[in-house]
Amino acid sequence: MVNWFCGFLWGSAATLLLYSLYVGKRIQEEQDKATKCVFKYEEYRRRIRTLANENKSLVYQVRELEKKLESSNYTSDYTCDYLGFEETK
């Protein structure tokens, strides 16, 4: 009877140990998956911020060029020449 009781305790302990190792391994795998997802998300957010900043600088450059274009009266000079050319035909 004592052998049966000790075997039951050792068997239960071994089963509990193996099950806890298995569960721990599964938890670690899920955490690794979650960590990879978080890193991918952060990478995408960084790319979006970088693209947004680049677009802001591009928009700023376009606005500056438009201001320079307006200040140099570039469009009106060529428009006048073009209209003058049409009249001579």
Backbone as CSV, one residue per row, in Angstrom:
resi,resn,N_x,N_y,N_z,CA_x,CA_y,CA_z,C_x,C_y,C_z
1,MET,0.815,-1.190,0.000,0.000,0.000,0.000,0.864,1.261,0.000
2,VAL,1.952,1.220,0.779,2.861,2.358,0.865,3.525,2.571,-0.490
3,ASN,3.895,1.513,-1.161,4.518,1.633,-2.482,3.543,2.268,-3.486
4,TRP,2.305,1.868,-3.401,1.302,2.426,-4.299,1.122,3.915,-4.029
5,PHE,1.058,4.307,-2.762,0.883,5.709,-2.391,2.098,6.540,-2.822
6,CYS,3.307,6.045,-2.594,4.520,6.774,-3.010,4.587,6.865,-4.542
7,GLY,4.219,5.809,-5.232,4.203,5.831,-6.691,3.204,6.844,-7.218
8,PHE,2.073,6.913,-6.547,1.060,7.897,-6.937,1.581,9.320,-6.759
9,LEU,2.233,9.593,-5.652,2.791,10.938,-5.406,3.876,11.276,-6.421
10,TRP,4.816,10.329,-6.657,5.885,10.593,-7.620,5.337,10.736,-9.031
11,GLY,4.383,9.937,-9.378,3.758,10.030,-10.699,3.028,11.345,-10.882
12,SER,2.326,11.768,-9.843,1.618,13.049,-9.901,2.602,14.206,-10.007
13,ALA,3.680,14.132,-9.240,4.692,15.197,-9.277,5.346,15.263,-10.652
14,ALA,5.680,14.099,-11.210,6.310,14.077,-12.535,5.349,14.607,-13.596
15,THR,4.081,14.206,-13.502,3.083,14.691,-14.459,2.908,16.191,-14.339
16,LEU,2.831,16.679,-13.115,2.685,18.124,-12.897,3.895,18.883,-13.427
17,LEU,5.085,18.349,-13.197,6.308,18.992,-13.678,6.330,19.038,-15.203
18,LEU,6.043,17.912,-15.842,6.054,17.876,-17.304,4.971,18.789,-17.890
19,TYR,3.806,18.779,-17.281,2.723,19.636,-17.775,3.083,21.111,-17.622
20,SER,3.693,21.475,-16.495,4.067,22.874,-16.297,5.152,23.293,-17.285
21,LEU,6.073,22.383,-17.601,7.088,22.696,-18.614,6.449,22.885,-19.978
22,TYR,5.492,22.024,-20.314,4.791,22.133,-21.587,4.014,23.451,-21.678
23,VAL,3.317,23.791,-20.613,2.547,25.041,-20.589,3.489,26.239,-20.643
24,GLY,4.591,26.158,-19.931,5.573,27.246,-19.965,6.138,27.448,-21.353
25,LYS,6.396,26.334,-22.041,6.901,26.430,-23.409,5.874,27.084,-24.324
26,ARG,4.612,26.718,-24.196,3.548,27.312,-25.016,3.399,28.803,-24.719
27,ILE,3.475,29.159,-23.459,3.378,30.577,-23.084,4.538,31.358,-23.695
28,GLN,5.739,30.788,-23.639,6.905,31.457,-24.211,6.751,31.634,-25.713
29,GLU,6.233,30.626,-26.415,6.014,30.740,-27.856,5.010,31.842,-28.174
30,GLU,3.939,31.916,-27.405,2.933,32.961,-27.636,3.509,34.343,-27.352
31,GLN,4.326,34.443,-26.316,4.969,35.730,-26.024,5.925,36.130,-27.140
32,ASP,6.647,35.169,-27.695,7.550,35.466,-28.812,6.770,35.960,-30.029
33,LYS,5.637,35.308,-30.308,4.799,35.760,-31.419,4.302,37.176,-31.186
34,ALA,3.861,37.446,-29.963,3.357,38.781,-29.644,4.467,39.821,-29.759
35,THR,5.659,39.474,-29.311,6.789,40.400,-29.394,7.126,40.704,-30.844
36,LYS,7.118,39.684,-31.702,7.389,39.911,-33.128,6.336,40.835,-33.729
37,CYS,5.081,40.624,-33.349,4.013,41.480,-33.864,4.197,42.922,-33.409
38,VAL,4.575,43.096,-32.155,4.785,44.446,-31.633,5.935,45.121,-32.368
39,PHE,7.030,44.385,-32.597,8.163,44.972,-33.303,7.791,45.343,-34.734
40,LYS,7.014,44.474,-35.412,6.570,44.802,-36.764,5.689,46.041,-36.740
41,TYR,4.791,46.120,-35.770,3.913,47.281,-35.651,4.732,48.552,-35.441
42,GLU,5.701,48.490,-34.547,6.545,49.659,-34.291,7.345,50.041,-35.533
43,GLU,7.824,49.037,-36.271,8.564,49.320,-37.501,7.665,50.021,-38.514
44,TYR,6.435,49.543,-38.669,5.499,50.181,-39.589,5.171,51.596,-39.136
45,ARG,5.003,51.803,-37.832,4.725,53.151,-37.326,5.904,54.082,-37.614
46,ARG,7.142,53.558,-37.447,8.315,54.375,-37.759,8.351,54.735,-39.231
47,ARG,8.034,53.779,-40.096,8.016,54.063,-41.536,6.952,55.098,-41.864
48,ILE,5.793,54.973,-41.252,4.729,55.932,-41.508,5.153,57.322,-41.061
49,ARG,5.752,57.407,-39.865,6.216,58.722,-39.393,7.283,59.287,-40.309
50,THR,8.205,58.417,-40.780,9.260,58.875,-41.685,8.656,59.387,-42.979
51,LEU,7.720,58.627,-43.541,7.076,59.069,-44.777,6.288,60.350,-44.559
52,ALA,5.625,60.464,-43.420,4.873,61.689,-43.135,5.819,62.876,-43.037
53,ASN,6.962,62.679,-42.380,7.936,63.765,-42.264,8.518,64.117,-43.629
54,GLU,8.779,63.095,-44.447,9.297,63.370,-45.785,8.261,64.109,-46.611
55,ASN,7.014,63.705,-46.486,5.958,64.388,-47.227,5.805,65.821,-46.763
56,LYS,5.947,66.054,-45.465,5.873,67.424,-44.959,6.987,68.268,-45.548
57,SER,8.189,67.687,-45.589,9.299,68.455,-46.143,9.104,68.661,-47.645
58,LEU,8.533,67.667,-48.335,8.261,67.834,-49.761,7.206,68.901,-49.991
59,VAL,6.164,68.888,-49.175,5.120,69.898,-49.293,5.716,71.273,-49.027
60,TYR,6.591,71.358,-48.030,7.241,72.631,-47.732,8.098,73.082,-48.912
61,GLN,8.851,72.158,-49.509,9.695,72.512,-50.654,8.846,72.959,-51.840
62,VAL,7.728,72.285,-52.069,6.852,72.674,-53.174,6.291,74.063,-52.930
63,ARG,5.880,74.330,-51.716,5.347,75.666,-51.394,6.401,76.744,-51.576
64,GLU,7.631,76.430,-51.145,8.705,77.399,-51.323,8.978,77.648,-52.807
65,LEU,8.980,76.588,-53.601,9.195,76.775,-55.031,8.051,77.560,-55.669
66,GLU,6.819,77.304,-55.210,5.694,78.078,-55.733,5.826,79.548,-55.367
67,LYS,6.280,79.816,-54.156,6.486,81.214,-53.750,7.559,81.877,-54.609
68,LYS,8.662,81.136,-54.835,9.723,81.684,-55.677,9.217,81.917,-57.100
69,LEU,8.390,80.982,-57.575,7.835,81.098,-58.912,6.950,82.334,-59.020
70,GLU,6.118,82.555,-58.020,5.236,83.719,-58.030,6.039,85.012,-57.897
71,SER,7.072,84.979,-57.046,7.842,86.198,-56.842,8.657,86.563,-58.080
72,SER,9.089,85.565,-58.864,9.874,85.879,-60.055,8.988,86.207,-61.245
73,ASN,7.674,86.053,-61.083,6.718,86.371,-62.138,6.994,85.525,-63.375
74,TYR,7.453,84.298,-63.135,7.839,83.385,-64.204,6.643,83.039,-65.091
75,THR,5.515,82.717,-64.496,4.376,82.261,-65.286,3.799,83.393,-66.123
76,SER,3.719,84.565,-65.555,3.104,85.655,-66.321,3.971,86.062,-67.510
77,ASP,5.298,86.020,-67.391,6.173,86.361,-68.506,5.952,85.419,-69.684
78,TYR,5.929,84.143,-69.409,5.742,83.187,-70.497,4.332,83.200,-71.043
79,THR,3.373,83.485,-70.188,1.997,83.569,-70.671,1.877,84.727,-71.646
80,CYS,2.486,85.837,-71.305,2.433,86.993,-72.198,3.130,86.685,-73.521
81,ASP,4.286,86.046,-73.465,4.991,85.704,-74.696,4.161,84.748,-75.534
82,TYR,3.549,83.798,-74.875,2.742,82.826,-75.611,1.564,83.505,-76.272
83,LEU,0.903,84.403,-75.542,-0.240,85.114,-76.120,0.216,85.991,-77.279
84,GLY,1.384,86.612,-77.130,1.907,87.430,-78.216,2.211,86.570,-79.427
85,PHE,2.697,85.396,-79.224,2.987,84.501,-80.333,1.697,84.121,-81.064
86,GLU,0.644,83.874,-80.304,-0.632,83.500,-80.927,-1.183,84.658,-81.790
87,GLU,-0.995,85.871,-81.323,-1.520,87.011,-82.046,-0.789,87.211,-83.375
88,THR,0.473,86.882,-83.445,1.237,87.107,-84.668,0.915,86.064,-85.729
89,LYS,0.358,84.957,-85.367,0.001,83.935,-86.357,-1.108,84.470,-87.161
